[in-house]
């Protein structure tokens, strides 16, 4: 399984029933053999340009592990979904993740050295 990032823009009119829309997305991921690593609600934001005659949307971000065939199936369902007005499903950049891990380790080493000197 490979790591993916999924960002969905949920229609602002269903902001009160947001759980039903996110539950459908979660079920879609799990039914296709995926696993959700991280889920973040970014909140309601103004869009840079109108999408489907909407100026606002509720942003949701997911980090996922998906098998090879799942991204195509998930994309096809999200394309016809009424709740999701736009989505972006991309494979996570492994080089970027490694660089972030190295930076995190460096920061830890610097703080440990600073504590030892005191």
VMD Tcl script that draws the C-alpha trace (Angstrom):
set ca {
  {0.00 0.00 0.00}
  {1.14 3.49 -0.81}
  {0.60 6.74 1.04}
  {-1.75 9.34 -0.43}
  {-3.11 12.74 0.51}
  {-6.76 13.55 -0.13}
  {-8.23 17.03 0.16}
  {-11.93 17.48 -0.36}
  {-14.01 20.64 -0.60}
  {-17.44 19.99 0.87}
  {-20.45 22.00 -0.30}
  {-21.05 24.85 2.20}
  {-24.84 24.28 2.29}
  {-24.39 20.95 4.08}
  {-22.14 22.43 6.76}
  {-24.65 21.43 9.45}
  {-24.70 17.80 8.25}
  {-20.98 17.59 7.70}
  {-20.69 14.25 9.49}
  {-22.81 12.47 6.90}
  {-20.60 13.72 4.06}
  {-17.36 12.83 5.82}
  {-18.74 9.44 6.86}
  {-19.45 8.68 3.19}
  {-15.86 9.59 2.26}
  {-14.46 7.49 5.11}
  {-16.64 4.53 4.12}
  {-15.52 4.92 0.51}
  {-11.87 4.76 1.57}
  {-12.32 1.77 3.87}
  {-14.53 -0.14 1.40}
  {-11.77 0.13 -1.21}
  {-9.21 -1.41 1.16}
  {-7.71 1.84 2.40}
  {-6.81 3.03 5.84}
  {-7.04 6.57 7.20}
  {-3.86 7.71 8.97}
  {-4.82 11.29 9.71}
  {-7.96 13.40 9.28}
  {-8.09 17.18 9.63}
  {-11.01 19.58 9.34}
  {-9.52 22.81 7.98}
  {-12.80 24.68 8.35}
  {-14.85 26.86 6.07}
  {-12.77 29.05 3.77}
  {-13.36 31.46 0.93}
  {-12.43 30.03 -2.44}
  {-10.05 31.86 -4.79}
  {-12.66 31.51 -7.54}
  {-16.23 30.23 -7.70}
  {-16.74 26.49 -8.03}
  {-20.24 25.29 -8.92}
  {-21.51 28.83 -8.16}
  {-20.12 28.63 -4.61}
  {-17.68 31.12 -3.06}
  {-17.03 29.13 0.15}
  {-16.30 25.49 0.97}
  {-15.42 23.35 3.97}
  {-11.94 21.86 3.58}
  {-11.10 18.35 4.79}
  {-7.63 16.80 4.59}
  {-6.84 13.08 4.86}
  {-3.62 11.10 4.88}
  {-4.28 7.59 3.58}
  {-2.77 4.23 2.80}
  {-4.38 2.82 -0.35}
  {-3.89 -0.26 -2.50}
  {-3.04 0.23 -6.18}
  {-6.57 0.07 -7.63}
  {-8.28 2.23 -4.98}
  {-7.39 5.77 -6.21}
  {-9.23 5.24 -9.51}
  {-12.33 3.90 -7.76}
  {-12.32 6.68 -5.17}
  {-11.88 9.35 -7.85}
  {-14.78 8.01 -9.90}
  {-17.13 8.12 -6.91}
  {-16.00 11.57 -5.74}
  {-16.52 12.94 -9.27}
  {-20.25 12.23 -9.12}
  {-20.77 13.08 -5.44}
  {-23.10 15.97 -4.66}
  {-21.52 16.77 -1.29}
  {-17.97 17.12 -2.62}
  {-17.56 20.05 -5.01}
  {-13.84 19.50 -5.65}
  {-11.17 17.02 -4.53}
  {-7.47 16.36 -4.97}
  {-6.00 12.90 -4.48}
  {-2.21 12.73 -4.83}
  {0.48 10.29 -3.88}
  {2.53 11.48 -0.93}
  {6.02 12.63 -1.83}
  {8.43 10.23 -0.11}
  {11.42 12.54 -0.54}
  {9.60 15.36 1.19}
  {8.64 13.08 4.08}
  {12.25 11.96 4.49}
  {13.47 15.56 4.48}
  {10.90 16.53 7.12}
  {11.99 13.57 9.25}
  {15.66 14.61 8.97}
  {14.80 18.20 9.92}
  {12.86 16.95 12.92}
  {15.83 14.81 14.01}
  {18.21 17.76 13.63}
  {16.00 19.94 15.81}
  {15.89 17.22 18.45}
  {19.69 16.87 18.35}
  {20.15 20.63 18.70}
  {17.81 20.81 21.71}
  {19.53 17.80 23.32}
  {22.97 19.38 22.87}
  {21.66 22.65 24.32}
  {20.30 20.85 27.39}
  {23.57 18.99 27.96}
  {25.57 22.23 27.94}
  {23.41 23.69 30.71}
}
mol new
graphics top color blue
foreach p $ca { graphics top sphere $p radius 0.5 }
foreach p [lrange $ca 0 end-1] q [lrange $ca 1 end] { graphics top cylinder $p $q radius 0.2 }
display resetview
